[in-house]
Amino acid sequence: MMFFLAGRVLHRYGTTEISRVSGLLQDHAVDGGLFAAGVLAVVGLPPFGLFISEFALFRAGFAAGRPWLMGLVLALLAVAFVSMIGHLNRMLYGAPTAGVTVGEGSAWPLIRSAPACVALVVLGLTLPAPLQALLTRIVEIVER
Amino acid sequence: MSLSIVIAAFSLVIQRNYKRMLAYSSIEHTGLICVGLALGPLGTFAAMLHLLNHTRWRSR
């Protein structure tokens, strides 16, 4: 989902520099909104699946008696969180970039990332029983 | 294993390119999955779930 969106932004702005993309939310509301949602998902905010799995991972770490390792990882995640939110902020807001066509060409091609979006939100809210059985089976095989 | 998280986190701070930003965040999450795999059954479960979530996020 995210590399597809990044490709769309690149196609519009003709650059991959963060500093040369601004006003994304104003010019391209759907792309900008989805991009923002994606970045918020990857830094580990609910209601996305990445939040749940990171939370489970930290719980496992503390349960395994590794508080220092988990503290270090948590601090590094905080660094990544702050820097990514900062970059996102620079891209979403600010004066619209000159010379870029205002408005989306068509938002319809984005429909192909809908399954990924739905899966991310669903996995953030619930863990379907077949998936849980599958993951438990994987753990059994790995830990054998 | 957590070296990839260290490198990725600080590369994200100085990043000026949004596609690379996404790529470095993938490296960071791969490091996180490796840490999970080292934490016993509960960690493996979380790591596999994280792997699934992250691949959904990355690809369409």
N, CA and C atoms of all chains as a GROMACS GRO file, in nm:
protein
  612
    1MET      N    1   0.082  -0.120   0.000
    1MET     CA    2   0.000   0.000   0.000
    1MET      C    3   0.086   0.127   0.000
    2MET      N    4   0.190   0.126   0.086
    2MET     CA    5   0.267   0.250   0.101
    2MET      C    6   0.356   0.281  -0.019
    3PHE      N    7   0.419   0.179  -0.076
    3PHE     CA    8   0.508   0.208  -0.189
    3PHE      C    9   0.426   0.247  -0.312
    4PHE      N   10   0.306   0.195  -0.320
    4PHE     CA   11   0.213   0.235  -0.426
    4PHE      C   12   0.177   0.384  -0.412
    5LEU      N   13   0.144   0.424  -0.289
    5LEU     CA   14   0.111   0.565  -0.262
    5LEU      C   15   0.231   0.655  -0.287
    6ALA      N   16   0.349   0.608  -0.243
    6ALA     CA   17   0.471   0.688  -0.263
    6ALA      C   18   0.496   0.706  -0.413
    7GLY      N   19   0.466   0.601  -0.491
    7GLY     CA   20   0.481   0.610  -0.636
    7GLY      C   21   0.386   0.712  -0.695
    8ARG      N   22   0.264   0.718  -0.641
    8ARG     CA   23   0.168   0.818  -0.689
    8ARG      C   24   0.214   0.960  -0.658
    9VAL      N   25   0.269   0.978  -0.537
    9VAL     CA   26   0.321   1.111  -0.499
    9VAL      C   27   0.438   1.148  -0.590
   10LEU      N   28   0.526   1.051  -0.616
   10LEU     CA   29   0.640   1.075  -0.703
   10LEU      C   30   0.594   1.114  -0.844
   11HIS      N   31   0.490   1.047  -0.892
   11HIS     CA   32   0.435   1.075  -1.024
   11HIS      C   33   0.382   1.219  -1.034
   12ARG      N   34   0.317   1.264  -0.926
   12ARG     CA   35   0.262   1.400  -0.923
   12ARG      C   36   0.370   1.507  -0.914
   13TYR      N   37   0.461   1.484  -0.818
   13TYR     CA   38   0.555   1.591  -0.783
   13TYR      C   39   0.687   1.579  -0.860
   14GLY      N   40   0.712   1.461  -0.916
   14GLY     CA   41   0.836   1.440  -0.992
   14GLY      C   42   0.961   1.444  -0.908
   15THR      N   43   0.948   1.422  -0.779
   15THR     CA   44   1.065   1.423  -0.691
   15THR      C   45   1.041   1.331  -0.572
   16THR      N   46   1.149   1.279  -0.516
   16THR     CA   47   1.134   1.200  -0.394
   16THR      C   48   1.187   1.275  -0.272
   17GLU      N   49   1.224   1.403  -0.291
   17GLU     CA   50   1.273   1.484  -0.179
   17GLU      C   51   1.156   1.526  -0.090
   18ILE      N   52   1.171   1.505   0.041
   18ILE     CA   53   1.065   1.545   0.133
   18ILE      C   54   1.046   1.696   0.130
   19SER      N   55   1.157   1.770   0.120
   19SER     CA   56   1.149   1.916   0.129
   19SER      C   57   1.079   1.977   0.007
   20ARG      N   58   1.071   1.902  -0.104
   20ARG     CA   59   1.007   1.958  -0.223
   20ARG      C   60   0.861   1.915  -0.239
   21VAL      N   61   0.812   1.842  -0.141
   21VAL     CA   62   0.670   1.805  -0.140
   21VAL      C   63   0.605   1.876  -0.021
   22SER      N   64   0.509   1.963  -0.048
   22SER     CA   65   0.437   2.026   0.062
   22SER      C   66   0.293   2.052   0.020
   23GLY      N   67   0.206   2.066   0.120
   23GLY     CA   68   0.066   2.089   0.090
   23GLY      C   69  -0.003   1.969   0.028
   24LEU      N   70   0.049   1.849   0.059
   24LEU     CA   71  -0.008   1.727   0.000
   24LEU      C   72  -0.155   1.709   0.036
   25LEU      N   73  -0.187   1.740   0.162
   25LEU     CA   74  -0.324   1.721   0.209
   25LEU      C   75  -0.420   1.816   0.140
   26GLN      N   76  -0.370   1.933   0.106
   26GLN     CA   77  -0.456   2.034   0.044
   26GLN      C   78  -0.478   2.004  -0.105
   27ASP      N   79  -0.369   1.965  -0.173
   27ASP     CA   80  -0.378   1.940  -0.317
   27ASP      C   81  -0.439   1.805  -0.351
   28HIS      N   82  -0.401   1.704  -0.275
   28HIS     CA   83  -0.443   1.567  -0.306
   28HIS      C   84  -0.494   1.504  -0.177
   29ALA      N   85  -0.622   1.530  -0.148
   29ALA     CA   86  -0.675   1.493  -0.017
   29ALA      C   87  -0.675   1.341   0.005
   30VAL      N   88  -0.714   1.264  -0.097
   30VAL     CA   89  -0.726   1.119  -0.077
   30VAL      C   90  -0.588   1.056  -0.062
   31ASP      N   91  -0.497   1.089  -0.156
   31ASP     CA   92  -0.360   1.037  -0.148
   31ASP      C   93  -0.294   1.078  -0.018
   32GLY      N   94  -0.307   1.208   0.015
   32GLY     CA   95  -0.244   1.261   0.136
   32GLY      C   96  -0.299   1.196   0.261
   33GLY      N   97  -0.431   1.179   0.264
   33GLY     CA   98  -0.495   1.117   0.380
   33GLY      C   99  -0.450   0.974   0.400
   34LEU      N  100  -0.445   0.898   0.288
   34LEU     CA  101  -0.403   0.758   0.298
   34LEU      C  102  -0.256   0.747   0.336
   35PHE      N  103  -0.175   0.838   0.279
   35PHE     CA  104  -0.032   0.838   0.311
   35PHE      C  105  -0.013   0.864   0.461
   36ALA      N  106  -0.089   0.964   0.512
   36ALA     CA  107  -0.081   0.996   0.655
   36ALA      C  108  -0.123   0.876   0.738
   37ALA      N  109  -0.234   0.810   0.698
   37ALA     CA  110  -0.281   0.693   0.773
   37ALA      C  111  -0.175   0.584   0.773
   38GLY      N  112  -0.110   0.566   0.658
   38GLY     CA  113  -0.006   0.463   0.647
   38GLY      C  114   0.112   0.491   0.738
   39VAL      N  115   0.156   0.616   0.740
   39VAL     CA  116   0.270   0.650   0.826
   39VAL      C  117   0.231   0.637   0.974
   40LEU      N  118   0.108   0.679   1.007
   40LEU     CA  119   0.063   0.662   1.146
   40LEU      C  120   0.054   0.515   1.182
   41ALA      N  121   0.018   0.430   1.082
   41ALA     CA  122   0.012   0.285   1.109
   41ALA      C  123   0.151   0.230   1.137
   42VAL      N  124   0.249   0.273   1.057
   42VAL     CA  125   0.381   0.212   1.070
   42VAL      C  126   0.456   0.260   1.194
   43VAL      N  127   0.422   0.379   1.245
   43VAL     CA  128   0.488   0.420   1.370
   43VAL      C  129   0.421   0.355   1.491
   44GLY      N  130   0.314   0.278   1.464
   44GLY     CA  131   0.256   0.196   1.570
   44GLY      C  132   0.143   0.261   1.648
   45LEU      N  133   0.055   0.329   1.576
   45LEU     CA  134  -0.062   0.385   1.643
   45LEU      C  135  -0.184   0.298   1.616
   46PRO      N  136  -0.274   0.284   1.714
   46PRO     CA  137  -0.398   0.211   1.689
   46PRO      C  138  -0.488   0.293   1.596
   47PRO      N  139  -0.586   0.239   1.527
   47PRO     CA  140  -0.636   0.101   1.535
   47PRO      C  141  -0.577   0.008   1.430
   48PHE      N  142  -0.451   0.020   1.398
   48PHE     CA  143  -0.395  -0.065   1.293
   48PHE      C  144  -0.327  -0.189   1.352
   49GLY      N  145  -0.315  -0.292   1.267
   49GLY     CA  146  -0.259  -0.419   1.312
   49GLY      C  147  -0.119  -0.408   1.367
   50LEU      N  148  -0.041  -0.312   1.313
   50LEU     CA  149   0.098  -0.299   1.356
   50LEU      C  150   0.108  -0.262   1.504
   51PHE      N  151   0.010  -0.189   1.552
   51PHE     CA  152   0.007  -0.153   1.694
   51PHE      C  153  -0.007  -0.279   1.779
   52ILE      N  154  -0.102  -0.364   1.739
   52ILE     CA  155  -0.128  -0.486   1.816
   52ILE      C  156  -0.006  -0.577   1.819
   53SER      N  157   0.057  -0.595   1.700
   53SER     CA  158   0.169  -0.690   1.698
   53SER      C  159   0.290  -0.634   1.771
   54GLU      N  160   0.311  -0.502   1.764
   54GLU     CA  161   0.422  -0.443   1.841
   54GLU      C  162   0.395  -0.456   1.990
   55PHE      N  163   0.271  -0.434   2.027
   55PHE     CA  164   0.233  -0.445   2.168
   55PHE      C  165   0.257  -0.588   2.217
   56ALA      N  166   0.215  -0.686   2.135
   56ALA     CA  167   0.234  -0.827   2.172
   56ALA      C  168   0.383  -0.858   2.184
   57LEU      N  169   0.462  -0.799   2.094
   57LEU     CA  170   0.606  -0.823   2.095
   57LEU      C  171   0.670  -0.770   2.224
   58PHE      N  172   0.629  -0.650   2.264
   58PHE     CA  173   0.685  -0.592   2.387
   58PHE      C  174   0.639  -0.671   2.509
   59ARG      N  175   0.515  -0.716   2.505
   59ARG     CA  176   0.466  -0.796   2.617
   59ARG      C  177   0.546  -0.925   2.629
   60ALA      N  178   0.574  -0.986   2.513
   60ALA     CA  179   0.655  -1.109   2.512
   60ALA      C  180   0.794  -1.081   2.567
   61GLY      N  181   0.851  -0.967   2.529
   61GLY     CA  182   0.985  -0.931   2.575
   61GLY      C  183   0.991  -0.914   2.725
   62PHE      N  184   0.894  -0.843   2.779
   62PHE     CA  185   0.894  -0.822   2.924
   62PHE      C  186   0.866  -0.953   2.998
   63ALA      N  187   0.778  -1.036   2.938
   63ALA     CA  188   0.748  -1.165   3.001
   63ALA      C  189   0.870  -1.256   2.999
   64ALA      N  190   0.956  -1.240   2.895
   64ALA     CA  191   1.075  -1.324   2.885
   64ALA      C  192   1.188  -1.272   2.975
   65GLY      N  193   1.162  -1.164   3.049
   65GLY     CA  194   1.262  -1.111   3.141
   65GLY      C  195   1.374  -1.033   3.073
   66ARG      N  196   1.339  -0.957   2.971
   66ARG     CA  197   1.439  -0.875   2.902
   66ARG      C  198   1.398  -0.727   2.902
   67PRO      N  199   1.381  -0.669   3.022
   67PRO     CA  200   1.332  -0.530   3.025
   67PRO      C  201   1.429  -0.431   2.962
   68TRP      N  202   1.562  -0.455   2.976
   68TRP     CA  203   1.659  -0.357   2.923
   68TRP      C  204   1.660  -0.356   2.772
   69LEU      N  205   1.656  -0.476   2.713
   69LEU     CA  206   1.651  -0.487   2.567
   69LEU      C  207   1.525  -0.419   2.513
   70MET      N  208   1.413  -0.447   2.581
   70MET     CA  209   1.286  -0.390   2.536
   70MET      C  210   1.285  -0.238   2.553
   71GLY      N  211   1.347  -0.191   2.662
   71GLY     CA  212   1.358  -0.047   2.685
   71GLY      C  213   1.437   0.020   2.574
   72LEU      N  214   1.548  -0.045   2.534
   72LEU     CA  215   1.631   0.008   2.425
   72LEU      C  216   1.551   0.014   2.294
   73VAL      N  217   1.482  -0.097   2.264
   73VAL     CA  218   1.404  -0.102   2.139
   73VAL      C  219   1.293   0.004   2.142
   74LEU      N  220   1.231   0.019   2.259
   74LEU     CA  221   1.124   0.118   2.273
   74LEU      C  222   1.177   0.259   2.251
   75ALA      N  223   1.298   0.287   2.304
   75ALA     CA  224   1.359   0.419   2.285
   75ALA      C  225   1.388   0.444   2.138
   76LEU      N  226   1.438   0.339   2.068
   76LEU     CA  227   1.467   0.354   1.925
   76LEU      C  228   1.339   0.374   1.845
   77LEU      N  229   1.232   0.304   1.886
   77LEU     CA  230   1.103   0.323   1.818
   77LEU      C  231   1.053   0.466   1.838
   78ALA      N  232   1.081   0.522   1.957
   78ALA     CA  233   1.041   0.660   1.983
   78ALA      C  234   1.116   0.755   1.891
   79VAL      N  235   1.246   0.728   1.869
   79VAL     CA  236   1.326   0.811   1.776
   79VAL      C  237   1.264   0.805   1.636
   80ALA      N  238   1.235   0.682   1.591
   80ALA     CA  239   1.175   0.665   1.458
   80ALA      C  240   1.039   0.733   1.450
   81PHE      N  241   0.962   0.722   1.558
   81PHE     CA  242   0.828   0.783   1.565
   81PHE      C  243   0.838   0.934   1.543
   82VAL      N  244   0.924   0.999   1.623
   82VAL     CA  245   0.935   1.145   1.615
   82VAL      C  246   0.982   1.189   1.477
   83SER      N  247   1.086   1.120   1.423
   83SER     CA  248   1.138   1.165   1.295
   83SER      C  249   1.038   1.142   1.182
   84MET      N  250   0.968   1.029   1.184
   84MET     CA  251   0.872   1.004   1.075
   84MET      C  252   0.753   1.098   1.081
   85ILE      N  253   0.706   1.128   1.204
   85ILE     CA  254   0.594   1.221   1.216
   85ILE      C  255   0.638   1.360   1.168
   86GLY      N  256   0.763   1.397   1.199
   86GLY     CA  257   0.816   1.525   1.153
   86GLY      C  258   0.821   1.533   1.001
   87HIS      N  259   0.872   1.428   0.935
   87HIS     CA  260   0.878   1.426   0.789
   87HIS      C  261   0.738   1.432   0.728
   88LEU      N  262   0.646   1.355   0.789
   88LEU     CA  263   0.508   1.352   0.740
   88LEU      C  264   0.445   1.490   0.748
   89ASN      N  265   0.472   1.557   0.861
   89ASN     CA  266   0.421   1.691   0.884
   89ASN      C  267   0.466   1.788   0.775
   90ARG      N  268   0.594   1.778   0.738
   90ARG     CA  269   0.648   1.867   0.634
   90ARG      C  270   0.582   1.839   0.499
   91MET      N  271   0.547   1.713   0.472
   91MET     CA  272   0.488   1.680   0.343
   91MET      C  273   0.340   1.718   0.336
   92LEU      N  274   0.268   1.700   0.448
   92LEU     CA  275   0.124   1.718   0.444
   92LEU      C  276   0.080   1.863   0.442
   93TYR      N  277   0.150   1.945   0.521
   93TYR     CA  278   0.105   2.082   0.537
   93TYR      C  279   0.199   2.178   0.464
   94GLY      N  280   0.176   2.305   0.483
   94GLY     CA  281   0.261   2.404   0.419
   94GLY      C  282   0.198   2.452   0.289
   95ALA      N  283   0.267   2.544   0.225
   95ALA     CA  284   0.215   2.602   0.101
   95ALA      C  285   0.219   2.495  -0.008
   96PRO      N  286   0.112   2.484  -0.089
   96PRO     CA  287   0.113   2.387  -0.199
   96PRO      C  288   0.232   2.413  -0.293
   97THR      N  289   0.293   2.305  -0.340
   97THR     CA  290   0.409   2.318  -0.427
   97THR      C  291   0.368   2.378  -0.561
   98ALA      N  292   0.447   2.473  -0.608
   98ALA     CA  293   0.415   2.538  -0.736
   98ALA      C  294   0.441   2.441  -0.851
   99GLY      N  295   0.360   2.452  -0.954
   99GLY     CA  296   0.382   2.372  -1.074
   99GLY      C  297   0.329   2.230  -1.067
  100VAL      N  298   0.253   2.200  -0.962
  100VAL     CA  299   0.195   2.066  -0.951
  100VAL      C  300   0.045   2.076  -0.979
  101THR      N  301  -0.005   1.985  -1.060
  101THR     CA  302  -0.148   1.987  -1.092
  101THR      C  303  -0.229   1.970  -0.965
  102VAL      N  304  -0.320   2.061  -0.940
  102VAL     CA  305  -0.401   2.054  -0.819
  102VAL      C  306  -0.514   1.955  -0.842
  103GLY      N  307  -0.544   1.875  -0.740
  103GLY     CA  308  -0.653   1.779  -0.751
  103GLY      C  309  -0.601   1.645  -0.798
  104GLU      N  310  -0.675   1.540  -0.764
  104GLU     CA  311  -0.633   1.406  -0.801
  104GLU      C  312  -0.670   1.381  -0.947
  105GLY      N  313  -0.586   1.307  -1.017
  105GLY     CA  314  -0.623   1.265  -1.152
  105GLY      C  315  -0.747   1.181  -1.140
  106SER      N  316  -0.733   1.071  -1.071
  106SER     CA  317  -0.847   0.987  -1.035
  106SER      C  318  -0.805   0.909  -0.913
  107ALA      N  319  -0.897   0.899  -0.818
  107ALA     CA  320  -0.863   0.825  -0.696
  107ALA      C  321  -0.893   0.676  -0.713
  108TRP      N  322  -0.953   0.638  -0.827
  108TRP     CA  323  -0.995   0.499  -0.845
  108TRP      C  324  -0.883   0.396  -0.841
  109PRO      N  325  -0.766   0.424  -0.898
  109PRO     CA  326  -0.660   0.322  -0.888
  109PRO      C  327  -0.625   0.284  -0.744
  110LEU      N  328  -0.660   0.372  -0.650
  110LEU     CA  329  -0.631   0.343  -0.509
  110LEU      C  330  -0.713   0.227  -0.456
  111ILE      N  331  -0.819   0.190  -0.531
  111ILE     CA  332  -0.907   0.083  -0.484
  111ILE      C  333  -0.829  -0.047  -0.469
  112ARG      N  334  -0.719  -0.060  -0.547
  112ARG     CA  335  -0.643  -0.186  -0.539
  112ARG      C  336  -0.566  -0.199  -0.408
  113SER      N  337  -0.549  -0.089  -0.333
  113SER     CA  338  -0.487  -0.108  -0.201
  113SER      C  339  -0.592  -0.119  -0.091
  114ALA      N  340  -0.721  -0.122  -0.130
  114ALA     CA  341  -0.827  -0.135  -0.030
  114ALA      C  342  -0.815  -0.265   0.051
  115PRO      N  343  -0.788  -0.383  -0.013
  115PRO     CA  344  -0.777  -0.504   0.069
  115PRO      C  345  -0.670  -0.492   0.178
  116ALA      N  346  -0.556  -0.429   0.144
  116ALA     CA  347  -0.449  -0.413   0.243
  116ALA      C  348  -0.495  -0.324   0.358
  117CYS      N  349  -0.563  -0.214   0.323
  117CYS     CA  350  -0.614  -0.122   0.426
  117CYS      C  351  -0.710  -0.194   0.518
  118VAL      N  352  -0.806  -0.266   0.458
  118VAL     CA  353  -0.907  -0.337   0.537
  118VAL      C  354  -0.840  -0.440   0.626
  119ALA      N  355  -0.743  -0.514   0.568
  119ALA     CA  356  -0.674  -0.618   0.646
  119ALA      C  357  -0.602  -0.557   0.765
  120LEU      N  358  -0.537  -0.441   0.744
  120LEU     CA  359  -0.463  -0.376   0.853
  120LEU      C  360  -0.555  -0.335   0.966
  121VAL      N  361  -0.671  -0.278   0.930
  121VAL     CA  362  -0.763  -0.232   1.034
  121VAL      C  363  -0.827  -0.352   1.104
  122VAL      N  364  -0.865  -0.455   1.024
  122VAL     CA  365  -0.929  -0.573   1.085
  122VAL      C  366  -0.832  -0.641   1.182
  123LEU      N  367  -0.704  -0.654   1.140
  123LEU     CA  368  -0.605  -0.717   1.228
  123LEU      C  369  -0.576  -0.631   1.350
  124GLY      N  370  -0.606  -0.502   1.341
  124GLY     CA  371  -0.589  -0.415   1.456
  124GLY      C  372  -0.701  -0.430   1.556
  125LEU      N  373  -0.816  -0.478   1.507
  125LEU     CA  374  -0.933  -0.486   1.595
  125LEU      C  375  -0.958  -0.627   1.647
  126THR      N  376  -0.924  -0.726   1.564
  126THR     CA  377  -0.951  -0.863   1.606
  126THR      C  378  -0.849  -0.958   1.542
  127LEU      N  379  -0.835  -1.075   1.602
  127LEU     CA  380  -0.748  -1.177   1.542
  127LEU      C  381  -0.837  -1.295   1.504
  128PRO      N  382  -0.867  -1.311   1.373
  128PRO     CA  383  -0.957  -1.420   1.331
  128PRO      C  384  -0.903  -1.556   1.375
  129ALA      N  385  -0.997  -1.645   1.414
  129ALA     CA  386  -0.958  -1.777   1.468
  129ALA      C  387  -0.870  -1.859   1.372
  130PRO      N  388  -0.901  -1.864   1.240
  130PRO     CA  389  -0.813  -1.943   1.151
  130PRO      C  390  -0.670  -1.890   1.148
  131LEU      N  391  -0.658  -1.757   1.152
  131LEU     CA  392  -0.525  -1.696   1.151
  131LEU      C  393  -0.450  -1.729   1.279
  132GLN      N  394  -0.523  -1.726   1.390
  132GLN     CA  395  -0.461  -1.758   1.518
  132GLN      C  396  -0.412  -1.903   1.519
  133ALA      N  397  -0.496  -1.993   1.462
  133ALA     CA  398  -0.457  -2.134   1.456
  133ALA      C  399  -0.331  -2.150   1.371
  134LEU      N  400  -0.328  -2.076   1.260
  134LEU     CA  401  -0.212  -2.083   1.169
  134LEU      C  402  -0.085  -2.034   1.238
  135LEU      N  403  -0.097  -1.921   1.309
  135LEU     CA  404   0.019  -1.864   1.378
  135LEU      C  405   0.067  -1.958   1.489
  136THR      N  406  -0.029  -2.020   1.561
  136THR     CA  407   0.008  -2.114   1.667
  136THR      C  408   0.083  -2.232   1.608
  137ARG      N  409   0.038  -2.278   1.491
  137ARG     CA  410   0.104  -2.390   1.421
  137ARG      C  411   0.248  -2.351   1.382
  138ILE      N  412   0.263  -2.227   1.332
  138ILE     CA  413   0.397  -2.178   1.296
  138ILE      C  414   0.488  -2.179   1.418
  139VAL      N  415   0.434  -2.130   1.531
  139VAL     CA  416   0.514  -2.125   1.655
  139VAL      C  417   0.554  -2.266   1.696
  140GLU      N  418   0.459  -2.362   1.685
  140GLU     CA  419   0.491  -2.502   1.720
  140GLU      C  420   0.606  -2.554   1.635
  141ILE      N  421   0.602  -2.523   1.505
  141ILE     CA  422   0.706  -2.573   1.414
  141ILE      C  423   0.840  -2.507   1.444
  142VAL      N  424   0.837  -2.375   1.465
  142VAL     CA  425   0.962  -2.301   1.488
  142VAL      C  426   1.025  -2.341   1.620
  143GLU      N  427   0.945  -2.361   1.724
  143GLU     CA  428   0.997  -2.388   1.858
  143GLU      C  429   1.026  -2.535   1.881
  144ARG      N  430   1.005  -2.621   1.782
  144ARG     CA  431   1.023  -2.765   1.800
  144ARG      C  432   1.169  -2.799   1.833
  145MET      N  433   2.105  -0.817   1.598
  145MET     CA  434   1.966  -0.812   1.552
  145MET      C  435   1.904  -0.676   1.578
  146SER      N  436   1.934  -0.622   1.697
  146SER     CA  437   1.875  -0.489   1.716
  146SER      C  438   1.962  -0.382   1.652
  147LEU      N  439   2.077  -0.424   1.592
  147LEU     CA  440   2.162  -0.329   1.521
  147LEU      C  441   2.086  -0.268   1.403
  148SER      N  442   2.004  -0.351   1.336
  148SER     CA  443   1.928  -0.298   1.222
  148SER      C  444   1.828  -0.193   1.268
  149ILE      N  445   1.773  -0.209   1.390
  149ILE     CA  446   1.682  -0.106   1.442
  149ILE      C  447   1.758   0.023   1.469
  150VAL      N  448   1.880   0.009   1.528
  150VAL     CA  449   1.961   0.127   1.560
  150VAL      C  450   1.992   0.204   1.432
  151ILE      N  451   2.044   0.133   1.331
  151ILE     CA  452   2.082   0.199   1.205
  151ILE      C  453   1.960   0.263   1.140
  152ALA      N  454   1.849   0.188   1.135
  152ALA     CA  455   1.729   0.239   1.068
  152ALA      C  456   1.673   0.360   1.140
  153ALA      N  457   1.669   0.356   1.275
  153ALA     CA  458   1.609   0.466   1.351
  153ALA      C  459   1.686   0.596   1.326
  154PHE      N  460   1.821   0.587   1.327
  154PHE     CA  461   1.897   0.711   1.309
  154PHE      C  462   1.905   0.754   1.163
  155SER      N  463   1.892   0.658   1.071
  155SER     CA  464   1.884   0.696   0.930
  155SER      C  465   1.754   0.769   0.902
  156LEU      N  466   1.649   0.731   0.977
  156LEU     CA  467   1.519   0.798   0.959
  156LEU      C  468   1.527   0.944   1.000
  157VAL      N  469   1.608   0.972   1.105
  157VAL     CA  470   1.617   1.110   1.155
  157VAL      C  471   1.673   1.203   1.047
  158ILE      N  472   1.778   1.155   0.978
  158ILE     CA  473   1.846   1.242   0.881
  158ILE      C  474   1.790   1.226   0.739
  159GLN      N  475   1.681   1.153   0.725
  159GLN     CA  476   1.630   1.122   0.592
  159GLN      C  477   1.569   1.243   0.521
  160ARG      N  478   1.599   1.256   0.392
  160ARG     CA  479   1.541   1.366   0.314
  160ARG      C  480   1.456   1.317   0.199
  161ASN      N  481   1.440   1.186   0.192
  161ASN     CA  482   1.377   1.126   0.076
  161ASN      C  483   1.264   1.036   0.126
  162TYR      N  484   1.140   1.059   0.082
  162TYR     CA  485   1.031   0.985   0.146
  162TYR      C  486   1.027   0.837   0.110
  163LYS      N  487   1.076   0.800  -0.010
  163LYS     CA  488   1.077   0.657  -0.042
  163LYS      C  489   1.181   0.584   0.042
  164ARG      N  490   1.295   0.652   0.064
  164ARG     CA  491   1.396   0.591   0.152
  164ARG      C  492   1.346   0.585   0.294
  165MET      N  493   1.268   0.686   0.333
  165MET     CA  494   1.210   0.685   0.468
  165MET      C  495   1.127   0.558   0.487
  166LEU      N  496   1.043   0.525   0.388
  166LEU     CA  497   0.962   0.404   0.398
  166LEU      C  498   1.050   0.279   0.400
  167ALA      N  499   1.156   0.282   0.319
  167ALA     CA  500   1.246   0.165   0.313
  167ALA      C  501   1.317   0.145   0.446
  168TYR      N  502   1.366   0.255   0.507
  168TYR     CA  503   1.434   0.242   0.636
  168TYR      C  504   1.337   0.197   0.744
  169SER      N  505   1.211   0.239   0.734
  169SER     CA  506   1.117   0.193   0.835
  169SER      C  507   1.092   0.043   0.818
  170SER      N  508   1.101  -0.007   0.694
  170SER     CA  509   1.091  -0.152   0.674
  170SER      C  510   1.208  -0.224   0.740
  171ILE      N  511   1.329  -0.165   0.730
  171ILE     CA  512   1.447  -0.226   0.794
  171ILE      C  513   1.427  -0.231   0.945
  172GLU      N  514   1.374  -0.121   0.998
  172GLU     CA  515   1.348  -0.113   1.141
  172GLU      C  516   1.252  -0.225   1.185
  173HIS      N  517   1.146  -0.243   1.106
  173HIS     CA  518   1.048  -0.345   1.144
  173HIS      C  519   1.103  -0.486   1.128
  174THR      N  520   1.194  -0.504   1.030
  174THR     CA  521   1.258  -0.635   1.016
  174THR      C  522   1.342  -0.665   1.140
  175GLY      N  523   1.411  -0.561   1.191
  175GLY     CA  524   1.487  -0.578   1.315
  175GLY      C  525   1.396  -0.616   1.430
  176LEU      N  526   1.280  -0.554   1.432
  176LEU     CA  527   1.182  -0.582   1.539
  176LEU      C  528   1.135  -0.727   1.532
  177ILE      N  529   1.113  -0.776   1.409
  177ILE     CA  530   1.071  -0.916   1.390
  177ILE      C  531   1.181  -1.011   1.439
  178CYS      N  532   1.307  -0.976   1.410
  178CYS     CA  533   1.419  -1.060   1.455
  178CYS      C  534   1.426  -1.062   1.607
  179VAL      N  535   1.406  -0.947   1.672
  179VAL     CA  536   1.405  -0.943   1.818
  179VAL      C  537   1.295  -1.034   1.871
  180GLY      N  538   1.177  -1.026   1.807
  180GLY     CA  539   1.064  -1.110   1.848
  180GLY      C  540   1.097  -1.258   1.839
  181LEU      N  541   1.166  -1.297   1.732
  181LEU     CA  542   1.200  -1.440   1.712
  181LEU      C  543   1.294  -1.492   1.821
  182ALA      N  544   1.366  -1.399   1.886
  182ALA     CA  545   1.461  -1.441   1.989
  182ALA      C  546   1.395  -1.451   2.127
  183LEU      N  547   1.267  -1.422   2.136
  183LEU     CA  548   1.203  -1.409   2.268
  183LEU      C  549   1.112  -1.527   2.305
  184GLY      N  550   1.136  -1.644   2.247
  184GLY     CA  551   1.055  -1.760   2.286
  184GLY      C  552   0.922  -1.766   2.213
  185PRO      N  553   0.835  -1.862   2.253
  185PRO     CA  554   0.710  -1.886   2.179
  185PRO      C  555   0.621  -1.762   2.165
  186LEU      N  556   0.605  -1.689   2.275
  186LEU     CA  557   0.519  -1.570   2.271
  186LEU      C  558   0.575  -1.467   2.173
  187GLY      N  559   0.707  -1.451   2.177
  187GLY     CA  560   0.774  -1.357   2.088
  187GLY      C  561   0.763  -1.400   1.943
  188THR      N  562   0.775  -1.531   1.918
  188THR     CA  563   0.763  -1.582   1.782
  188THR      C  564   0.624  -1.556   1.727
  189PHE      N  565   0.524  -1.578   1.811
  189PHE     CA  566   0.385  -1.551   1.770
  189PHE      C  567   0.370  -1.404   1.731
  190ALA      N  568   0.420  -1.315   1.818
  190ALA     CA  569   0.410  -1.171   1.791
  190ALA      C  570   0.488  -1.134   1.665
  191ALA      N  571   0.606  -1.196   1.647
  191ALA     CA  572   0.689  -1.165   1.531
  191ALA      C  573   0.619  -1.206   1.402
  192MET      N  574   0.555  -1.323   1.403
  192MET     CA  575   0.484  -1.370   1.283
  192MET      C  576   0.366  -1.279   1.249
  193LEU      N  577   0.295  -1.236   1.355
  193LEU     CA  578   0.183  -1.144   1.335
  193LEU      C  579   0.234  -1.011   1.281
  194HIS      N  580   0.348  -0.968   1.332
  194HIS     CA  581   0.407  -0.842   1.287
  194HIS      C  582   0.453  -0.852   1.142
  195LEU      N  583   0.508  -0.969   1.108
  195LEU     CA  584   0.551  -0.994   0.970
  195LEU      C  585   0.433  -0.981   0.875
  196LEU      N  586   0.322  -1.043   0.913
  196LEU     CA  587   0.200  -1.039   0.831
  196LEU      C  588   0.150  -0.894   0.816
  197ASN      N  589   0.141  -0.824   0.930
  197ASN     CA  590   0.093  -0.685   0.929
  197ASN      C  591   0.183  -0.597   0.844
  198HIS      N  592   0.312  -0.617   0.861
  198HIS     CA  593   0.404  -0.528   0.792
  198HIS      C  594   0.406  -0.552   0.642
  199THR      N  595   0.394  -0.679   0.600
  199THR     CA  596   0.389  -0.704   0.455
  199THR      C  597   0.260  -0.648   0.395
  200ARG      N  598   0.151  -0.651   0.471
  200ARG     CA  599   0.025  -0.590   0.424
  200ARG      C  600   0.042  -0.439   0.409
  201TRP      N  601   0.116  -0.380   0.500
  201TRP     CA  602   0.136  -0.235   0.497
  201TRP      C  603   0.222  -0.194   0.377
  202ARG      N  604   0.325  -0.276   0.355
  202ARG     CA  605   0.425  -0.240   0.254
  202ARG      C  606   0.373  -0.260   0.112
  203SER      N  607   0.324  -0.380   0.085
  203SER     CA  608   0.277  -0.407  -0.051
  203SER      C  609   0.128  -0.380  -0.056
  204ARG      N  610   0.073  -0.378  -0.173
  204ARG     CA  611  -0.070  -0.351  -0.178
  204ARG      C  612  -0.148  -0.480  -0.154
   0.00000   0.00000   0.00000
